């Protein structure tokens, strides 16, 4: 986490806790079904586009008021450095167009785009190969 008590600016998560029942009780069936449809698409994309060993960037977040200050890049750099040092690609999914541009600046490229069924969002799968500092610009989505 960056920031201090009461001044949190950003955080990363290593992966989702396996707490499906707690989430279901908290958010309800409708939200859980939407989440499940999203996860099914993301899982399919992940298996298809990152079958080899890789680092999976599951979540990175910066408080909206602190975005654009380089905090996200600072959170990302240790992961990218470790991946490059080990010769391992990085993989992620994102739903947000603004995130696509952010990750492209850090060497990721869009390898797939799909829409979650029943009116869900677009999901983009992105890969970054070891040592990448920047990539070719992907066509506008």
N, C-alpha and C positions, 0 to 999 in steps of 0.2 A: 504494500500500500504506500502511496505517496501522500504527503500531508501529515497532519497530526490530529490528535483528538479534537473532534468538532470541526476540523478543516480538511477532511478527506477529499482528495482530488481525483484519485484513480486507484484501481485495484485490478488484479488478475485472479482468475480462478483456475486451479489445475485440472478441473473436470467436474462434471455434475455429480453431486452425491446421489447415491441410489436410495432416494427417499420418495418414490412414486406415490405411496399411500398418503404420506404427509402432504404432498403437493395436491393430490386429488381432493383431500378434505379441505384444504385451504382455498383453492381456486375454483373448485366445482368441475362437474363433468364436461360441460361445454368447452371450457378453457383447456381441460386436460385432453380432450379429443383433438382440438386444434394443435396443441403441443405434440401429441402423438403423430399426427399426420406430418407435421414439420420434421420431426425426428426421423420418420420413415424415409422421407425424401433425402434428408441429410445423410443418413446411414447408407443409402443406396449410392449416392454420389461419392461418399468417402471410400467405400469399397471399390468403386469403379475407377476412381482417379488417383487414389493413393494406396495401391496394393502392396508396395514395397515398404520397408522400414522408413519411418518418417516421424517428425515432431508434429503433433496435432495442437494447433493453437485454438483451444476451445473458447476462451473468453478473455477479453481485455476491455476495460472500461475506464473512461475519463469523464469526470463530472462535466456536464455541458458548459458550465461557466468557465472551465479551465481548458476546454478544447482549443486547439490551434496554437498552443504554447510549447509544443514539443514533448509533452508528457507521455503521450502514447508511444512515440518513437523511443523514448528512454525506457519504457517498460518492455518494449519489443526487442531492443538491442541485445540483452543477454541471451535470449532464446535464439535469435538469429546467429549470434557469434558461436554459441555452442553447436548449433546445427551445422554451420559451415565448418567448424573445426572437426566435427565427426564425419563430414562428407554426407550428411543426411538432409533430404529435402524437408520443407515445412509445408503443411497443408492446413487450410481453414475453410469454413463456409461463412458467408455474410449475407444479410438481407438488405443492407443499406448501401445505396449508391455512393454516398459520401465515403463509406468505408472502403469501397473498391479503389477509389483514387488514393486514399491513404496507404493501403497495402501495396498498390502499384509503385508508389514512391519508395517502398522498402524492398522491392525486387520480386513481388508476387505477380502472377499473371492469372487471368480468368481462364479456366480450363473447361468449365461447363456452367450452364445456367438452366434452371428448371423452376417451374411454378408449383407450389404446394397445392394439392387439389382442394376443391370446394372454396374457391376464392381466396386461397392463401397467398402469401407473399412470394416474390421471386427469390430464389436462393442461388447464390453464385459460389461455386467451388473455385478455390485459388491455390496455386502451388508456387513455391519458391525453391529454386535449386541452390545447392551449396555455393557460397561465394557471390551470389547475386547481389548487386547493389541497386541496380535498376533494371527494368525490362522494356521491351518494345511497348508502345502504347497499344492497349487493346482497343478495338473499335467501340464506339459509344454503344451502350446497351439500351 
